[in-house]
Amino acid sequence: MLSLKRLLDRSVTAQAILVFLLGLGIAALIRRDEHPAVWVLHSALYTGIAVAFLAVQRRRAARAVGTDAGGLAELNRKIRHHEVPQDPDERAAVRRLVAEQLGQMERAGKWLPYWFGAMGLIAVGMFVLGAVSGSLVFPLLFALGMVALCFWVVWMRRRSLDRLRWMRQALRPQ
């Protein structure tokens, strides 16, 4: 499992394959009556969009830190595992990465209530549409999934903020 996590952390190709397979499975579940070629096309489209966003994000972060994508993955791994680098250049790179990621998370945090509101409106809308049509099973599962997604986002955000703040504190001069 550790090698799979490391492969997904470093390889955009592995991430693209995973997104493609997940998109294919979701398309097959949602669009059962359509031809499997449509599933593949939709999955390929979603994979292309996801990889484009990922590449832009990685390029921007690597430029801000002053390293390449492989070095960025290694620095992120060190942050996740609370490994404080000893090399002064690497410490400076981690310090820049932590500052960049904390800044992004603070800017994104301003939009989090609006995102939760939109997700709540979508879940309530699906539930109302299900009640009107007479089928409550799918809308109820969708609403529960939406609530679970929102709680997962909050949990992952808090976890990431804790790690970044810990690393920022550990990198401060004594």
VOBA-1610 file (N, C-alpha, C; in pm, whole numbers, padded with zeros to 5 digits, always signed):
BEGIN
Met+00082-00119+00000Met+00000+00000+00000Met+00087+00125+00000Leu+00200+00119+00071Leu+00289+00234+00078Leu+00346+00267-00059Ser+00382+00164-00137Ser+00438+00190-00269Ser+00331+00246-00364Leu+00206+00204-00348Leu+00098+00259-00430Leu+00076+00406-00397Lys+00079+00440-00268Lys+00063+00580-00228Lys+00178+00664-00282Arg+00299+00611-00277Arg+00414+00685-00328Arg+00405+00701-00479Leu+00360+00596-00549Leu+00343+00604-00694Leu+00238+00709-00730Leu+00125+00711-00660Leu+00021+00809-00686Leu+00067+00950-00651Asp+00156+00962-00554Asp+00205+01093-00513Asp+00299+01152-00617Arg+00376+01068-00683Arg+00480+01117-00775Arg+00441+01114-00922Ser+00349+01028-00960Ser+00323+01005-01102Ser+00186+01062-01143Val+00189+01155-01234Val+00065+01210-01289Val-00006+01103-01373Thr+00071+01018-01438Thr+00012+00910-01519Thr-00068+00815-01431Ala-00013+00777-01317Ala-00085+00688-01225Ala-00212+00755-01174Gln-00204+00884-01145Gln-00323+00957-01101Gln-00426+00963-01213Ala-00381+00984-01335Ala-00473+00990-01448Ala-00543+00855-01469Ile-00470+00747-01454Ile-00531+00614-01469Ile-00635+00591-01361Leu-00603+00631-01238Leu-00698+00615-01128Leu-00824+00699-01151Val-00808+00824-01194Val-00923+00911-01222Val-01005+00853-01336Phe-00938+00800-01439Phe-01010+00741-01553Phe-01094+00622-01508Leu-01034+00534-01428Leu-01107+00415-01383Leu-01224+00452-01291Leu-01202+00548-01202Leu-01311+00593-01116Leu-01422+00659-01197Gly-01384+00742-01293Gly-01483+00806-01380Gly-01560+00704-01462Leu-01491+00601-01508Leu-01556+00496-01585Leu-01658+00422-01499Gly-01620+00390-01376Gly-01712+00321-01286Gly-01833+00406-01252Ile-01811+00534-01227Ile-01922+00623-01193Ile-02013+00643-01315Ala-01953+00660-01432Ala-02034+00675-01553Ala-02116+00548-01580Ala-02058+00432-01554Ala-02130+00306-01574Ala-02246+00293-01476Leu-02228+00342-01353Leu-02336+00336-01256Leu-02448+00434-01289Ile-02411+00555-01327Ile-02511+00659-01350Ile-02580+00642-01485Arg-02505+00604-01587Arg-02559+00597-01723Arg-02564+00451-01771Arg-02640+00370-01701Arg-02646+00227-01733Arg-02705+00198-01870Asp-02799+00282-01917Asp-02865+00251-02043Asp-02786+00295-02166Glu-02678+00369-02146Glu-02600+00416-02261Glu-02493+00313-02301His-02441+00332-02419His-02338+00242-02472His-02208+00259-02391Pro-02133+00152-02371Pro-02007+00164-02295Pro-01906+00261-02357Ala-01915+00285-02486Ala-01824+00382-02547Ala-01850+00523-02493Val-01974+00552-02461Val-02008+00682-02402Val-01945+00692-02263Trp-01945+00583-02190Trp-01881+00581-02057Trp-01733+00615-02070Val-01670+00551-02168Val-01525+00573-02188Val-01499+00718-02230Leu-01580+00771-02319Leu-01562+00910-02362Leu-01580+01009-02246His-01683+00988-02167His-01706+01077-02052His-01590+01066-01953Ser-01546+00946-01927Ser-01435+00926-01834Ser-01308+00990-01886Ala-01283+00978-02017Ala-01164+01040-02075Ala-01172+01192-02067Leu-01289+01248-02089Leu-01307+01392-02077Leu-01280+01439-01935Tyr-01338+01372-01837Tyr-01318+01411-01698Tyr-01172+01394-01657Thr-01108+01289-01707Thr-00966+01267-01676Thr-00881+01379-01735Gly-00909+01419-01858Gly-00834+01528-01920Gly-00847+01657-01843Ile-00968+01688-01798Ile-00990+01810-01719Ile-00915+01802-01586Ala-00925+01688-01518Ala-00858+01672-01389Ala-00706+01680-01402Val-00650+01618-01505Val-00505+01621-01525Val-00458+01762-01560Ala-00538+01835-01637Ala-00501+01973-01670Ala-00496+02059-01544Phe-00598+02048-01459Phe-00597+02123-01332Phe-00479+02082-01246Leu-00452+01953-01238Leu-00342+01902-01156Leu-00208+01953-01207Ala-00189+01952-01338Ala-00062+01997-01395Ala-00040+02147-01370Val-00145+02225-01385Val-00132+02369-01360Val-00101+02395-01212Gln-00169+02324-01125Gln-00146+02340-00981Gln-00004+02301-00943Arg+00043+02188-00994Arg+00180+02144-00963Arg+00284+02240-01019Arg+00263+02288-01140Arg+00359+02380-01201Arg+00366+02510-01121Arg+00251+02560-01079Arg+00247+02684-01001Arg+00317+02664-00865Ala+00291+02553-00798Ala+00354+02526-00669Ala+00504+02504-00683Ala+00544+02432-00787Ala+00687+02408-00808Ala+00760+02537-00838Arg+00698+02625-00915Arg+00758+02755-00946Arg+00770+02840-00819Ala+00669+02837-00734Ala+00672+02917-00611Ala+00778+02867-00515Val+00801+02736-00513Val+00898+02677-00420Val+01039+02680-00479Gly+01049+02672-00610Gly+01179+02670-00674Gly+01234+02531-00692Thr+01149+02435-00721Thr+01191+02296-00741Thr+01111+02237-00857Asp+01137+02111-00886Asp+01061+02042-00990Asp+00948+01961-00926Ala+00870+01891-01008Ala+00753+01818-00957Ala+00794+01704-00864Gly+00904+01636-00896Gly+00951+01528-00809Gly+00996+01580-00673Gly+01067+01692-00676Gly+01111+01754-00551Gly+00993+01803-00470Leu+00891+01853-00538Leu+00771+01900-00471Leu+00699+01784-00401Ala+00693+01670-00467Ala+00630+01552-00406Ala+00707+01508-00282Glu+00840+01514-00289Glu+00922+01476-00174Glu+00904+01573-00058Leu+00897+01702-00088Leu+00875+01802+00018Leu+00738+01784+00082Asn+00637+01756+00002Asn+00504+01731+00057Asn+00502+01606+00145Arg+00578+01504+00104Arg+00587+01382+00186Arg+00650+01413+00321Lys+00754+01496+00320Lys+00820+01534+00446Lys+00725+01612+00536Ile+00645+01697+00478Ile+00547+01772+00558Ile+00445+01677+00619Arg+00396+01582+00539Arg+00297+01487+00590Arg+00351+01401+00703His+00480+01366+00695His+00539+01276+00794His+00612+01351+00905His+00598+01481+00910His+00662+01564+01013His+00813+01546+01015Glu+00875+01539+00897Glu+01019+01528+00888Glu+01077+01667+00860Val+01146+01721+00958Val+01205+01854+00943Val+01340+01838+00875Pro+01359+01899+00757Pro+01487+01885+00686Pro+01600+01957+00759Gln+01721+01905+00744Gln+01838+01965+00808Gln+01915+02056+00713Asp+01907+02027+00584Asp+01976+02107+00484Asp+01913+02247+00476Pro+01993+02354+00483Pro+01937+02490+00480Pro+01858+02522+00353Asp+01905+02474+00238Asp+01832+02499+00114Asp+01697+02428+00114Glu+01698+02305+00163Glu+01574+02228+00168Glu+01478+02288+00272Arg+01532+02338+00382Arg+01449+02405+00483Arg+01382+02529+00423Ala+01459+02604+00344Ala+01403+02723+00281Ala+01293+02685+00181Ala+01315+02577+00107Ala+01215+02532+00011Ala+01088+02487+00083Val+01104+02413+00193Val+00987+02368+00270Val+00916+02489+00329Arg+00992+02586+00377Arg+00932+02707+00435Arg+00848+02781+00329Arg+00901+02791+00206Arg+00826+02856+00097Arg+00701+02775+00061Leu+00715+02643+00058Leu+00601+02557+00026Leu+00492+02568+00132Val+00532+02568+00259Val+00435+02580+00368Val+00364+02715+00359Ala+00440+02822+00335Ala+00379+02955+00324Ala+00282+02960+00206Glu+00321+02901+00093Glu+00235+02900-00026Glu+00106+02823+00001Gln+00118+02704+00061Gln+00000+02622+00085Gln-00091+02682+00191Leu-00032+02740+00296Leu-00115+02806+00397Leu-00189+02926+00337Gly-00122+03002+00252Gly-00188+03114+00186Gly-00303+03069+00098Gln-00283+02960+00024Gln-00389+02907-00061Gln-00507+02860+00023Met-00478+02793+00133Met-00586+02742+00217Met-00662+02855+00285Glu-00592+02961+00322Glu-00661+03075+00383Glu-00751+03144+00281Arg-00701+03159+00157Arg-00783+03221+00054Arg-00903+03133+00019Ala-00882+03004+00013Ala-00992+02912-00018Ala-01091+02902+00097Gly-01044+02924+00219Gly-01132+02916+00335Gly-01241+03021+00334Lys-01217+03131+00267Lys-01319+03236+00257Lys-01439+03188+00175Trp-01414+03097+00082Trp-01521+03049-00005Trp-01586+02921+00047Leu-01533+02864+00153Leu-01584+02737+00205Leu-01731+02745+00247Pro-01777+02849+00318Pro-01919+02855+00352Pro-02011+02860+00229Tyr-01967+02928+00125Tyr-02047+02934+00004Tyr-02053+02797-00064Trp-01941+02725-00061Trp-01938+02591-00119Trp-02031+02498-00041Phe-02025+02506+00093Phe-02115+02423+00174Phe-02261+02460+00149Gly-02288+02589+00133Gly-02425+02632+00103Gly-02473+02577-00030Ala-02386+02581-00131Ala-02422+02528-00262Ala-02446+02377-00255Met-02360+02306-00183Met-02379+02162-00169Met-02509+02130-00095Gly-02540+02211+00006Gly-02666+02193+00080Gly-02786+02218-00008Leu-02779+02323-00091Leu-02890+02351-00182Leu-02908+02240-00285Ile-02798+02188-00334Ile-02807+02077-00431Ile-02869+01955-00365Ala-02827+01923-00242Ala-02881+01806-00171Ala-03029+01825-00141Val-03068+01943-00096Val-03209+01969-00067Val-03290+01966-00196Gly-03235+02023-00303Gly-03304+02020-00431Gly-03327+01879-00482Met-03225+01795-00470Met-03240+01655-00511Met-03344+01584-00425Phe-03344+01615-00296Phe-03440+01552-00206Phe-03583+01596-00240Val-03602+01725-00270Val-03734+01775-00307Val-03779+01713-00440Leu-03689+01706-00537Leu-03724+01643-00664Leu-03760+01496-00646Gly-03688+01429-00557Gly-03722+01290-00529Gly-03857+01276-00462Ala-03888+01368-00370Ala-04016+01363-00302Ala-04131+01389-00400Val-04110+01481-00494Val-04213+01512-00592Val-04233+01394-00688Ser-04123+01330-00727Ser-04135+01219-00822Ser-04177+01089-00755Gly-04168+01082-00623Gly-04213+00963-00552Gly-04102+00866-00518Ser-03979+00893-00556Ser-03867+00805-00525Ser-03771+00877-00431Leu-03763+00830-00310Leu-03677+00896-00211Leu-03545+00825-00186Val-03526+00707-00241Val-03407+00629-00211Val-03282+00698-00265Phe-03277+00726-00395Phe-03160+00789-00454Phe-03135+00928-00397Pro-03238+01015-00386Pro-03212+01147-00328Pro-03163+01142-00184Leu-03214+01048-00106Leu-03168+01035+00031Leu-03023+00989+00037Leu-02987+00893-00047Leu-02848+00848-00053Leu-02757+00960-00104Phe-02805+01037-00201Phe-02728+01150-00253Phe-02706+01254-00144Ala-02810+01287-00068Ala-02798+01386+00039Ala-02702+01336+00147Leu-02711+01209+00184Leu-02619+01154+00283Leu-02475+01154+00231Gly-02459+01123+00104Gly-02325+01128+00044Gly-02271+01270+00041Met-02357+01366+00014Met-02315+01507+00013Met-02273+01552+00153Val-02346+01512+00254Val-02310+01547+00392Val-02177+01481+00429Ala-02160+01354+00390Ala-02034+01285+00417Ala-01918+01354+00345Leu-01939+01397+00222Leu-01835+01468+00148Leu-01797+01598+00218Cys-01895+01672+00265Cys-01868+01799+00334Cys-01789+01775+00463Phe-01828+01674+00540Phe-01753+01643+00662Phe-01611+01598+00630Trp-01593+01522+00521Trp-01460+01477+00480Trp-01374+01596+00441Val-01432+01693+00369Val-01358+01813+00328Val-01311+01889+00452Val-01400+01907+00549Val-01364+01979+00672Val-01253+01905+00746Trp-01265+01773+00756Trp-01165+01693+00827Trp-01029+01700+00758Met-01026+01685+00625Met-00900+01691+00551Met-00838+01830+00558Arg-00920+01933+00554Arg-00870+02070+00562Arg-00807+02095+00698Arg-00875+02053+00804Arg-00821+02072+00939Arg-00691+01993+00957Arg-00688+01874+00904Arg-00568+01790+00914Arg-00450+01854+00840Ser-00477+01905+00720Ser-00371+01971+00642Ser-00324+02098+00710Leu-00416+02177+00762Leu-00377+02298+00833Leu-00291+02267+00956Asp-00329+02163+01029Asp-00249+02124+01146Asp-00107+02084+01106Arg-00095+02007+00999Arg+00038+01965+00953Arg+00122+02084+00907Leu+00061+02172+00831Leu+00134+02289+00780Leu+00175+02382+00893Arg+00087+02404+00989Arg+00122+02489+01103Arg+00231+02426+01188Trp+00225+02294+01204Trp+00330+02225+01280Trp+00465+02243+01211Met+00467+02226+01080Met+00593+02239+01006Met+00643+02383+01009Arg+00554+02479+00998Arg+00595+02619+01006Arg+00658+02649+01142Gln+00599+02593+01248Gln+00654+02613+01383Gln+00788+02542+01396Ala+00802+02423+01339Ala+00926+02347+01350Ala+01040+02412+01271Leu+01008+02487+01166Leu+01110+02550+01082Leu+01154+02686+01134Arg+01087+02735+01236Arg+01128+02866+01290Arg+01265+02857+01354Pro+01342+02963+01341Pro+01475+02962+01405Pro+01462+02955+01557Gln+01553+02883+01616Gln+01548+02865+01763Gln+01599+02989+01833
//
